Amino acid sequence: MRIKNAFRVADVTAAREIVRAHALGTFVTPDLQITRMPCLLEEELTIVSHVAHADPFCAALGGPLLAIFSGPQGYISASWYEQDTIPTWNNVTVYVRGTAECFDDALPTLRRTVDHFEAAVQRPWSLDRLEDGGRAMADKVTAFRLRPEAWWAEAKLSQDKPADERARLIAALQAPGPYQDAALAEAMRQA
């Protein structure tokens, strides 16, 4: 994968924050089976997730996978620049490549996933509310861990532009209109 040096994120802590903030991973197999599932993070950029047995992607577990996590992203109009240039698409993306290790029992992963995401709500829901504690659900999915054999992260946020141009782009993203995008504007401000 080619990532321009100005946009490369080399810090694993920064990459982890991107994954943590945008935890819905897109998983792709070599034969282009694709699924999207919520993910948990372990050490470094190790991903833990699960997939339904009925999903064709499930049969590919045990082989190489690519996980993609997309953060803020949006269109940057050429009309926003002071001088003529071409439009672009700014984005924050993390890619993790590895081979999935399947767990014998999916229930602990399901429990961790539900507890993790429910912790942010006022009255967290739990698998314990189900009569069987989630066992029937767990028996229909495969949980897995993806340890990174390689990873790349890109924050293409117009860092290669002069400060006045960046300020103009951020203002355009904050203005009412079809490409208003406060999250992307904030990411660009922080870059």
FIMAR-754076 format. One record per residue: residue number from 1; residue in one letter; x, z, y of N, C-alpha, C in turn. Coordinates in steps of 0.05 Angstrom, whole numbers. Each point is the difference from the previous one (the first is absolute). Layout:
<nodes>
+-----+---+--------+--------+--------+--------+--------+--------+--------+--------+--------+
:   k : r :    n_X :    n_Z :    n_Y :   ca_X :   ca_Z :   ca_Y :    c_X :    c_Z :    c_Y :
+-----+---+--------+--------+--------+--------+--------+--------+--------+--------+--------+
: NUM : a :      X :      Z :      Y :      X :      Z :      Y :      X :      Z :      Y :
...
+-----+---+--------+--------+--------+--------+--------+--------+--------+--------+--------+
</nodes>
This chain:
<nodes>
+-----+---+--------+--------+--------+--------+--------+--------+--------+--------+--------+
:   k : r :    n_X :    n_Z :    n_Y :   ca_X :   ca_Z :   ca_Y :    c_X :    c_Z :    c_Y :
+-----+---+--------+--------+--------+--------+--------+--------+--------+--------+--------+
:   1 : m :     17 :      0 :    -23 :    -17 :      0 :     23 :     18 :      0 :     25 :
:   2 : r :     -7 :    -17 :     19 :     15 :     -1 :     25 :    -15 :     16 :     21 :
:   3 : i :     13 :     19 :     11 :    -10 :     16 :     23 :     21 :     -1 :     22 :
:   4 : k :     -8 :     -9 :     23 :     18 :     -2 :     23 :     11 :     28 :      6 :
:   5 : n :     26 :      2 :      5 :     12 :     26 :      5 :    -14 :     17 :     21 :
:   6 : a :    -10 :    -12 :     21 :    -14 :     15 :     21 :    -25 :     14 :    -10 :
:   7 : f :    -11 :    -10 :    -22 :    -25 :     11 :    -11 :      4 :     16 :    -25 :
:   8 : r :     24 :      1 :    -11 :      5 :     14 :    -25 :     -2 :     31 :      3 :
:   9 : v :    -15 :     13 :    -18 :     -1 :     29 :     -1 :     17 :      8 :    -24 :
:  10 : a :     23 :     12 :      6 :     19 :      8 :    -21 :     -3 :     29 :     -8 :
:  11 : d :    -14 :     16 :     15 :     -3 :     28 :     -4 :    -23 :      6 :    -20 :
:  12 : v :      7 :     11 :    -23 :    -21 :      5 :    -20 :    -21 :     20 :     10 :
:  13 : t :      7 :     18 :     18 :    -19 :     19 :     11 :    -21 :    -15 :     16 :
:  14 : a :      9 :    -19 :     16 :    -19 :    -17 :     16 :    -18 :    -16 :    -18 :
:  15 : a :     12 :    -11 :    -22 :    -16 :    -16 :    -19 :    -21 :     18 :    -14 :
:  16 : r :      8 :     24 :     -6 :    -19 :     19 :    -13 :    -23 :      6 :     19 :
:  17 : e :      5 :      3 :     26 :    -21 :      6 :     19 :    -20 :    -23 :      2 :
:  18 : i :     11 :    -25 :     -2 :    -18 :    -23 :      1 :    -18 :      1 :    -25 :
:  19 : v :     11 :      4 :    -23 :    -16 :      1 :    -25 :    -20 :     23 :      1 :
:  20 : r :      9 :     23 :      9 :    -18 :     24 :      2 :    -23 :     -6 :     18 :
:  21 : a :      5 :    -13 :     23 :    -22 :     -5 :     19 :    -18 :    -23 :     -8 :
:  22 : h :     10 :    -17 :    -18 :    -16 :    -24 :     -9 :      2 :     -1 :    -30 :
:  23 : a :    -13 :     19 :    -13 :      3 :      6 :    -29 :    -14 :    -19 :    -19 :
:  24 : l :    -15 :    -20 :     10 :    -13 :    -19 :    -18 :     21 :    -22 :     -6 :
:  25 : g :     11 :      2 :    -24 :     20 :    -19 :     -8 :    -12 :    -25 :    -13 :
:  26 : t :     12 :    -23 :      5 :     -7 :    -25 :    -13 :     22 :     -4 :    -21 :
:  27 : f :     -8 :     -2 :    -25 :     19 :     -4 :    -22 :     -2 :    -28 :    -11 :
:  28 : v :     23 :    -12 :     -5 :      1 :    -28 :    -10 :     19 :     -1 :    -24 :
:  29 : t :     -9 :    -14 :    -21 :     16 :     -4 :    -24 :     13 :    -28 :      2 :
:  30 : p :     20 :     -6 :    -17 :     13 :    -26 :      1 :    -20 :    -23 :     -6 :
:  31 : d :    -21 :      5 :    -15 :    -19 :    -21 :     -6 :    -24 :      1 :     20 :
:  32 : l :      5 :     13 :     22 :    -19 :      1 :     23 :    -26 :     15 :     -6 :
:  33 : q :      0 :     19 :    -17 :    -22 :     19 :     -2 :      3 :     19 :     24 :
:  34 : i :    -22 :      5 :     13 :      1 :     16 :     25 :    -21 :     22 :     -1 :
:  35 : t :      6 :     23 :     10 :    -19 :     21 :      4 :      8 :     17 :     24 :
:  36 : r :    -19 :     14 :     11 :      5 :     18 :     22 :    -10 :     28 :     -7 :
:  37 : m :     18 :     20 :      3 :     -8 :     27 :     -8 :     13 :     20 :     19 :
:  38 : p :    -12 :     23 :      4 :     12 :     21 :     16 :     25 :     11 :    -15 :
:  39 : c :     19 :      9 :     15 :     26 :      8 :    -11 :      9 :     27 :     11 :
:  40 : l :     15 :     14 :    -17 :     13 :     25 :      8 :     30 :     -6 :      0 :
:  41 : l :     15 :     15 :     16 :     29 :     -3 :      1 :     13 :     24 :    -13 :
:  42 : e :     22 :     -6 :    -15 :     17 :     20 :    -10 :     27 :     -4 :     13 :
:  43 : e :     22 :      9 :    -12 :     27 :     -2 :     12 :      6 :    -29 :      8 :
:  44 : e :     17 :     -2 :     21 :      8 :    -26 :     11 :    -25 :    -17 :      5 :
:  45 : l :     -3 :    -23 :    -14 :    -23 :    -16 :      4 :    -14 :     -5 :    -27 :
:  46 : t :      0 :     21 :    -17 :    -14 :     -2 :    -26 :    -30 :      2 :      5 :
:  47 : i :    -14 :    -18 :    -11 :    -29 :     -3 :      4 :    -15 :      9 :    -26 :
:  48 : v :    -21 :     15 :      4 :    -17 :      8 :    -23 :    -28 :    -10 :      6 :
:  49 : s :    -12 :    -14 :    -19 :    -27 :    -11 :      4 :    -14 :     -2 :    -27 :
:  50 : h :    -22 :    -14 :      0 :    -16 :     -5 :    -24 :    -16 :    -25 :      2 :
:  51 : v :     -9 :    -11 :    -22 :    -16 :    -24 :     -1 :    -19 :      1 :    -23 :
:  52 : a :    -24 :    -12 :      4 :    -20 :      0 :    -21 :      8 :    -17 :    -23 :
:  53 : h :     -6 :      9 :    -24 :      6 :    -16 :    -24 :    -13 :    -28 :      1 :
:  54 : a :    -23 :     -2 :     13 :    -15 :    -25 :      2 :     13 :    -20 :     19 :
:  55 : d :     18 :      9 :     17 :     14 :    -17 :     19 :     21 :    -16 :    -15 :
:  56 : p :      1 :    -27 :      2 :     20 :    -16 :    -15 :     29 :      8 :      7 :
:  57 : f :      4 :     12 :     23 :     26 :     10 :      9 :     10 :     21 :    -20 :
:  58 : c :    -18 :     15 :    -12 :      8 :     22 :    -17 :     18 :     -9 :    -24 :
:  59 : a :     -6 :    -24 :    -10 :     15 :    -11 :    -23 :     29 :     -5 :      7 :
:  60 : a :      6 :     -4 :     26 :     27 :     -6 :      8 :     18 :     25 :      5 :
:  61 : l :    -12 :     23 :     -1 :     16 :     25 :      4 :     21 :      1 :    -22 :
:  62 : g :     23 :     10 :      8 :     23 :      1 :    -18 :     20 :    -22 :      6 :
:  63 : g :     -9 :    -19 :     16 :     18 :    -22 :      9 :      6 :      4 :     30 :
:  64 : p :     15 :    -19 :     11 :      7 :      2 :     29 :    -24 :     -2 :     18 :
:  65 : l :      0 :     15 :     21 :    -21 :      0 :     20 :     12 :     -1 :     28 :
:  66 : l :    -16 :    -11 :     19 :      6 :      2 :     28 :    -23 :     14 :     13 :
:  67 : a :      6 :     22 :     15 :    -20 :     14 :     15 :      4 :     -6 :     29 :
:  68 : i :    -22 :     -5 :     14 :      1 :     -7 :     29 :    -18 :     20 :     15 :
:  69 : f :     11 :     11 :     21 :    -15 :     19 :     17 :      0 :    -12 :     28 :
:  70 : s :    -23 :     -5 :     11 :     -3 :    -12 :     26 :     -8 :     20 :     21 :
:  71 : g :     16 :      3 :     21 :     -7 :     17 :     22 :    -13 :    -15 :     22 :
:  72 : p :      3 :      9 :     25 :    -13 :    -15 :     22 :     10 :    -29 :      0 :
:  73 : q :    -19 :    -18 :      7 :      7 :    -28 :      1 :    -20 :    -14 :     18 :
:  74 : g :      9 :    -22 :     13 :    -18 :    -15 :     16 :     13 :    -24 :     14 :
:  75 : y :    -18 :    -17 :     10 :      8 :    -25 :     13 :     11 :      6 :     28 :
:  76 : i :     21 :    -15 :      7 :     12 :      2 :     26 :     -2 :    -28 :     12 :
:  77 : s :    -17 :     -3 :     20 :     -4 :    -27 :     13 :     23 :     -8 :     17 :
:  78 : a :      6 :    -26 :     -2 :     21 :    -11 :     17 :     -7 :      2 :     30 :
:  79 : s :    -26 :      1 :      5 :     -9 :      1 :     28 :      7 :     27 :     13 :
:  80 : w :      7 :     20 :    -15 :      6 :     26 :     11 :     29 :      2 :     11 :
:  81 : y :     17 :    -20 :     -7 :     27 :      0 :     10 :      1 :    -13 :     28 :
:  82 : e :     21 :      7 :     14 :      4 :    -11 :     27 :      7 :    -30 :     -1 :
:  83 : q :     17 :     -7 :    -20 :      8 :    -28 :     -3 :    -12 :    -11 :    -26 :
:  84 : d :     -2 :    -26 :     -2 :    -10 :    -13 :    -24 :     17 :      7 :    -25 :
:  85 : t :    -14 :      7 :    -21 :     13 :      6 :    -25 :    -21 :     -5 :    -22 :
:  86 : i :      6 :      8 :    -24 :    -20 :     -3 :    -21 :    -13 :     26 :     -7 :
:  87 : p :    -25 :     -1 :    -10 :    -13 :     25 :     -8 :     14 :     11 :    -25 :
:  88 : t :     -6 :     25 :     -6 :     12 :     13 :    -24 :    -20 :     20 :    -11 :
:  89 : w :      7 :     13 :    -21 :    -16 :     21 :    -12 :     18 :     24 :     -4 :
:  90 : n :     -4 :     21 :     14 :     16 :     25 :     -3 :    -11 :     16 :    -24 :
:  91 : n :     17 :     14 :    -14 :     -9 :     15 :    -23 :     21 :     21 :     -8 :
:  92 : v :    -10 :     20 :    -15 :     16 :     21 :    -12 :     -6 :     -1 :    -30 :
:  93 : t :     20 :     -5 :    -16 :     -5 :     -4 :    -29 :     23 :     12 :    -16 :
:  94 : v :     -7 :     12 :    -23 :     19 :     11 :    -19 :     -5 :    -14 :    -27 :
:  95 : y :     22 :     -8 :    -13 :     -1 :    -13 :    -26 :     16 :     17 :    -19 :
:  96 : v :    -11 :      6 :    -23 :     14 :     16 :    -21 :     -1 :    -16 :    -26 :
:  97 : r :     23 :     -5 :    -12 :      1 :    -15 :    -25 :     11 :     19 :    -22 :
:  98 : g :    -13 :     -1 :    -23 :      9 :     17 :    -22 :    -16 :     -6 :    -25 :
:  99 : t :      4 :     16 :    -21 :    -15 :     -3 :    -25 :    -17 :     25 :     -4 :
: 100 : a :    -26 :     -3 :     -4 :    -18 :     22 :     -3 :      5 :     16 :    -26 :
: 101 : e :     -1 :     26 :      2 :      0 :     18 :    -23 :    -28 :     12 :     -2 :
: 102 : c :    -13 :     -6 :    -22 :    -28 :     10 :     -4 :      0 :     29 :    -10 :
: 103 : f :    -19 :     15 :      9 :     -4 :     28 :     -9 :    -19 :      0 :    -24 :
: 104 : d :      4 :     20 :    -18 :    -18 :      2 :    -23 :    -28 :      9 :      8 :
: 105 : d :     -2 :     16 :     21 :    -26 :     10 :      9 :     -3 :     -5 :     30 :
: 106 : a :    -21 :    -13 :      8 :     -4 :     -7 :     28 :    -13 :     23 :     16 :
: 107 : l :    -11 :     20 :    -14 :    -14 :     21 :     15 :     17 :     15 :     20 :
: 108 : p :     24 :      8 :     -6 :     16 :     14 :     21 :      4 :    -18 :     25 :
: 109 : t :      5 :    -26 :     -4 :      4 :    -18 :     23 :    -26 :     -3 :     16 :
: 110 : l :    -23 :     -3 :    -14 :    -25 :     -1 :     14 :     -5 :     25 :     16 :
: 111 : r :      5 :     23 :    -12 :     -4 :     25 :     13 :     18 :      2 :     25 :
: 112 : r :     26 :     -7 :     -3 :     18 :      1 :     23 :     -9 :    -19 :     22 :
: 113 : t :     -9 :    -24 :     -7 :     -9 :    -20 :     19 :    -24 :     10 :     16 :
: 114 : v :    -20 :      9 :    -15 :    -25 :     10 :     13 :      7 :     24 :     18 :
: 115 : d :     15 :     19 :    -11 :      7 :     24 :     16 :     16 :     -7 :     25 :
: 116 : h :     18 :    -19 :     -3 :     16 :     -8 :     23 :    -17 :    -12 :     23 :
: 117 : f :    -17 :    -19 :     -7 :    -16 :    -13 :     21 :    -23 :     17 :     10 :
: 118 : e :    -11 :     17 :    -18 :    -22 :     18 :      8 :     10 :     23 :     18 :
: 119 : a :     25 :      7 :     -1 :     11 :     22 :     15 :     -4 :     -4 :     30 :
: 120 : a :     -3 :    -25 :      9 :     -3 :     -6 :     28 :    -29 :      3 :     11 :
: 121 : v :    -19 :      3 :    -18 :    -28 :      2 :      9 :     -9 :     29 :      2 :
: 122 : q :    -21 :      5 :     15 :     -9 :     27 :      6 :     -8 :     15 :    -25 :
: 123 : r :    -15 :    -13 :    -17 :     -9 :     13 :    -25 :     10 :    -17 :    -24 :
: 124 : p :     25 :      5 :     -9 :     11 :    -17 :    -20 :    -16 :      0 :    -26 :
: 125 : w :     -2 :    -23 :    -12 :    -14 :     -4 :    -25 :     22 :      2 :    -22 :
: 126 : s :     -8 :      8 :    -24 :     19 :      3 :    -22 :    -12 :    -12 :    -26 :
: 127 : l :     18 :     -9 :    -17 :     -8 :     -9 :    -26 :    -14 :     23 :    -16 :
: 128 : d :      5 :     25 :      7 :    -12 :     22 :    -13 :    -30 :      0 :      3 :
: 129 : r :    -11 :    -14 :     20 :    -29 :     -2 :      4 :    -13 :    -17 :    -21 :
: 130 : l :     15 :    -16 :    -14 :    -11 :    -16 :    -22 :     -2 :     17 :    -25 :
: 131 : e :    -20 :     -4 :    -16 :     -5 :     16 :    -24 :     24 :      1 :    -18 :
: 132 : d :     14 :    -23 :     -3 :     23 :     -1 :    -18 :     26 :      1 :     15 :
: 133 : g :      0 :      7 :     26 :     24 :      3 :     15 :     15 :    -26 :      5 :
: 134 : g :    -13 :    -22 :     -4 :     12 :    -26 :      4 :     11 :    -14 :    -25 :
: 135 : r :     -4 :     13 :    -23 :     12 :    -11 :    -25 :    -11 :    -28 :     -6 :
: 136 : a :    -26 :     -5 :      3 :    -11 :    -26 :     -6 :     12 :    -21 :     18 :
: 137 : m :      4 :      7 :     26 :     12 :    -19 :     18 :     29 :     -5 :     -8 :
: 138 : a :     15 :     21 :     -6 :     28 :     -3 :     -7 :      4 :    -16 :    -25 :
: 139 : d :    -19 :      1 :    -18 :      2 :    -16 :    -25 :     -4 :    -30 :      5 :
: 140 : k :     -8 :     -7 :     24 :     -5 :    -28 :      6 :     22 :    -13 :     18 :
: 141 : v :     21 :     16 :      5 :     21 :    -10 :     17 :     28 :      6 :    -13 :
: 142 : t :     20 :    -15 :     10 :     27 :      6 :     -7 :     15 :      8 :     25 :
: 143 : a :     13 :     23 :     -1 :     16 :      9 :     23 :     29 :     -8 :     -5 :
: 144 : f :     14 :     -5 :     22 :     28 :     -9 :     -3 :     17 :      8 :     23 :
: 145 : r :     26 :     -1 :     -4 :     20 :      6 :     20 :     17 :    -25 :      3 :
: 146 : l :      6 :     -7 :     25 :     17 :    -23 :      6 :     24 :     11 :     16 :
: 147 : r :     23 :      1 :    -15 :     25 :      9 :     13 :     13 :    -25 :     12 :
: 148 : p :      9 :      2 :     25 :     11 :    -24 :     13 :     26 :     -9 :    -11 :
: 149 : e :      2 :    -24 :    -10 :     25 :    -13 :     -7 :     12 :    -13 :     25 :
: 150 : a :    -18 :     -8 :     18 :      7 :    -11 :     26 :    -23 :      5 :     19 :
: 151 : w :      6 :      2 :     26 :    -22 :      2 :     20 :     10 :    -13 :     26 :
: 152 : w :    -19 :     -9 :     15 :      5 :    -12 :     26 :    -22 :     10 :     19 :
: 153 : a :      7 :      4 :     25 :    -20 :      7 :     19 :      5 :    -16 :     26 :
: 154 : e :    -22 :     -9 :     12 :      2 :    -16 :     24 :    -20 :     11 :     21 :
: 155 : a :     11 :      3 :     24 :    -17 :      7 :     23 :      5 :    -21 :     21 :
: 156 : k :    -15 :    -22 :     -2 :      2 :    -23 :     18 :    -18 :      6 :     24 :
: 157 : l :     11 :     12 :     20 :    -15 :     11 :     23 :     11 :    -10 :     27 :
: 158 : s :     10 :    -24 :      0 :     10 :    -13 :     25 :     24 :     15 :     11 :
: 159 : q :     16 :     13 :    -17 :     24 :     14 :      9 :     21 :    -19 :     11 :
: 160 : d :     -2 :    -25 :     -7 :     19 :    -20 :      9 :     -7 :    -12 :     27 :
: 161 : k :    -21 :     11 :     13 :     -8 :    -10 :     26 :      9 :     19 :     22 :
: 162 : p :      3 :    -10 :     24 :      7 :     18 :     23 :    -22 :     21 :      5 :
: 163 : a :      8 :     22 :     12 :    -18 :     23 :      4 :    -25 :     -8 :     16 :
: 164 : d :      3 :    -18 :     20 :    -23 :     -8 :     16 :    -20 :    -16 :    -17 :
: 165 : e :     10 :    -17 :    -18 :    -17 :    -16 :    -17 :    -15 :     19 :    -20 :
: 166 : r :     15 :     19 :    -11 :    -13 :     19 :    -19 :    -22 :     15 :     14 :
: 167 : a :      5 :      9 :     25 :    -21 :     14 :     15 :    -24 :    -17 :      4 :
: 168 : r :      4 :    -26 :      6 :    -22 :    -19 :      4 :    -16 :     -3 :    -26 :
: 169 : l :     14 :     -2 :    -23 :    -14 :     -3 :    -26 :    -16 :     25 :     -7 :
: 170 : i :     12 :     23 :      5 :    -14 :     25 :     -5 :    -25 :      2 :     17 :
: 171 : a :      2 :     -7 :     25 :    -23 :      1 :     18 :    -22 :    -19 :     -9 :
: 172 : a :      8 :    -24 :    -10 :    -20 :    -19 :    -10 :    -14 :     10 :    -25 :
: 173 : l :     15 :     14 :    -17 :    -13 :     12 :    -24 :    -19 :     23 :      7 :
: 174 : q :      4 :     13 :     22 :    -17 :     22 :      8 :    -24 :    -10 :     17 :
: 175 : a :      1 :    -24 :      9 :    -22 :    -11 :     17 :    -24 :     -8 :    -18 :
: 176 : p :    -24 :      2 :     11 :    -23 :     -9 :    -16 :      3 :    -30 :     -6 :
: 177 : g :     -9 :     -7 :    -24 :      2 :    -28 :     -8 :      2 :     -2 :    -30 :
: 178 : p :      2 :    -25 :    -10 :      0 :     -4 :    -29 :     24 :     11 :    -15 :
: 179 : y :     22 :      4 :     14 :     24 :     10 :    -13 :      8 :     28 :      9 :
: 180 : q :    -19 :     15 :     11 :      5 :     27 :      8 :      8 :     16 :    -25 :
: 181 : d :     22 :     15 :      1 :     10 :     14 :    -23 :     17 :     24 :      8 :
: 182 : a :    -13 :     22 :      3 :     13 :     24 :     10 :     22 :      9 :    -20 :
: 183 : a :     -5 :     -2 :    -26 :     21 :      9 :    -19 :     25 :    -17 :      1 :
: 184 : l :     -3 :    -26 :      3 :     23 :    -17 :      2 :     15 :      5 :     27 :
: 185 : a :    -16 :      3 :     21 :     13 :      7 :     26 :     16 :     25 :     -1 :
: 186 : e :    -10 :     20 :    -14 :     14 :     26 :     -3 :     25 :     -4 :    -17 :
: 187 : a :     -2 :    -15 :    -21 :     24 :     -5 :    -17 :     21 :    -15 :     16 :
: 188 : m :     -8 :    -19 :     17 :     19 :    -14 :     16 :     13 :     18 :     21 :
: 189 : r :    -16 :     18 :     11 :     10 :     19 :     20 :     22 :     18 :    -13 :
: 190 : q :     -4 :      8 :    -24 :     18 :     18 :    -14 :     25 :    -14 :    -11 :
: 191 : a :     -1 :    -26 :     -3 :     22 :    -15 :    -13 :     25 :     -1 :     18 :
+-----+---+--------+--------+--------+--------+--------+--------+--------+--------+--------+
</nodes>
